[in-house]
Amino acid sequence: MRNLLIICAVACGFMACEKPSGEGGTSVIEGQVYKIFTFEDVVTELDSLGNIDTTYKVVDTLYYQLDAGKDVFIIYSGDNAELYDDKFDTDYNGKYHFEYLRKGEYTIYTYADSTDNSNVKYEYPVFKQITISSNNSTNMVDDFIIEKNQ
């Protein structure tokens, strides 16, 4: 009888342990990645004397979904400095989906492409923080909106 009580106590101790963020749960994180292209055109006007005025700019913004294959990374903590734990390639609609997650803090990120004034291309990370507070939940992340100037 004493051994049975010890086994029950040890089993209860294992069940009471709080598991850290990560795989092994029943929750889902999902979202979508968009890219905004901004085009600037200089409008040229001639005044009555033939002088050219280029002070007017027309900015046109088009909203596109990303092509398939954009990498979205997940970190099983709220710390942006950690190494990523898993990644997902977006589908043809820019959607991603991480499943089998436990309750806890998570960081989701992707890379945005940009070009500076000297036409040098570079990437920078865009982070989103999310907390899963209950099991069997689907957690929608605000869309990643990445701006790219043309």
C-alpha positions in Angstrom: 0.0 0.0 0.0 2.9 2.3 0.8 4.5 1.8 -2.6 1.1 2.6 -4.3 1.0 5.9 -2.4 4.6 6.8 -3.5 3.8 5.9 -7.1 0.7 8.1 -7.0 2.6 11.0 -5.4 5.3 10.8 -8.1 2.7 10.6 -10.9 0.9 13.6 -9.5 4.2 15.5 -9.3 4.9 14.9 -13.0 1.4 15.9 -14.1 1.7 19.2 -12.1 4.9 20.3 -13.8 4.4 23.3 -16.0 5.7 22.6 -19.5 7.5 25.5 -21.4 6.4 26.9 -24.7 6.9 24.7 -27.7 5.6 21.6 -29.5 3.5 18.9 -27.8 0.3 20.8 -27.3 -3.0 21.2 -29.1 -3.0 24.9 -30.1 -2.4 26.6 -33.5 -0.8 29.9 -34.6 -1.7 31.1 -38.0 -1.6 34.3 -40.1 -0.8 35.8 -43.4 2.0 37.9 -45.0 1.3 40.7 -47.4 3.6 43.0 -49.3 2.7 46.6 -50.2 4.3 48.1 -53.2 4.4 51.9 -53.3 5.1 53.7 -56.6 6.0 57.3 -56.8 5.6 59.2 -60.0 6.8 62.8 -60.5 4.1 64.8 -62.2 5.7 67.4 -64.6 3.7 70.5 -65.4 4.5 73.3 -67.8 3.4 76.7 -66.9 2.5 79.4 -69.4 6.1 80.6 -69.7 7.4 77.1 -70.5 8.9 76.5 -67.1 8.8 72.9 -65.8 7.5 72.3 -62.3 8.2 68.9 -60.8 7.1 69.5 -57.3 4.0 67.3 -57.5 4.3 63.6 -56.7 1.6 61.0 -57.2 1.9 58.1 -54.8 0.0 55.0 -55.7 -0.1 52.1 -53.3 -1.0 48.6 -54.5 -1.7 45.8 -52.0 -0.4 42.4 -53.0 -0.3 39.0 -51.3 3.1 37.4 -51.3 4.1 34.6 -53.6 4.5 31.1 -52.2 7.6 30.3 -50.2 8.1 33.3 -47.9 9.8 32.0 -44.7 8.0 32.7 -41.4 9.9 31.7 -38.3 8.8 30.9 -34.8 10.7 31.2 -31.5 9.3 29.2 -28.5 9.7 32.3 -26.2 9.0 36.0 -26.1 12.7 36.8 -26.7 13.6 38.1 -30.1 17.3 37.4 -29.6 16.8 33.6 -29.4 17.5 31.3 -32.4 14.4 30.2 -34.2 12.9 26.8 -33.4 10.9 26.1 -36.5 9.9 27.8 -39.8 7.1 27.5 -42.3 7.0 28.4 -46.0 3.9 30.4 -46.9 1.4 29.0 -49.3 0.3 30.7 -52.6 -1.9 33.1 -50.5 0.9 34.1 -48.1 -0.6 32.0 -45.3 1.4 30.2 -42.6 0.4 27.8 -39.9 2.2 26.5 -36.8 0.4 23.7 -34.9 0.8 21.3 -31.9 1.8 24.2 -29.6 1.5 24.4 -25.8 0.4 27.4 -23.8 3.1 30.1 -23.5 4.9 33.0 -25.1 5.9 32.9 -28.8 7.6 35.2 -31.3 6.8 35.0 -35.0 8.9 36.8 -37.6 9.7 37.1 -41.2 12.1 39.2 -43.3 11.1 42.3 -45.3 13.0 43.3 -48.4 14.0 46.9 -48.8 16.1 49.1 -51.0 17.9 52.3 -49.7 18.4 55.5 -51.7 21.6 54.2 -53.2 19.7 51.1 -54.7 21.4 48.8 -52.1 19.0 45.9 -51.3 18.8 44.5 -47.7 16.5 42.6 -45.5 15.3 43.3 -41.9 13.2 41.2 -39.5 9.6 42.1 -38.7 8.5 40.6 -35.3 5.1 39.7 -33.8 4.6 38.6 -30.2 1.8 36.2 -29.3 0.6 34.4 -26.1 -1.3 31.2 -26.2 -3.3 31.2 -23.0 -5.5 28.0 -23.5 -5.2 24.6 -25.0 -7.2 23.6 -28.2 -7.1 27.2 -29.5 -6.4 28.8 -32.8 -4.5 32.0 -32.4 -4.7 34.5 -35.3 -1.7 36.8 -35.6 -2.1 40.3 -37.1 -1.0 40.2 -40.7 2.6 40.9 -41.5 2.5 43.9 -43.8 5.8 44.5 -45.5 6.3 47.7 -47.5 8.5 47.9 -50.5 9.2 51.0 -52.5 9.7 50.9 -56.2 
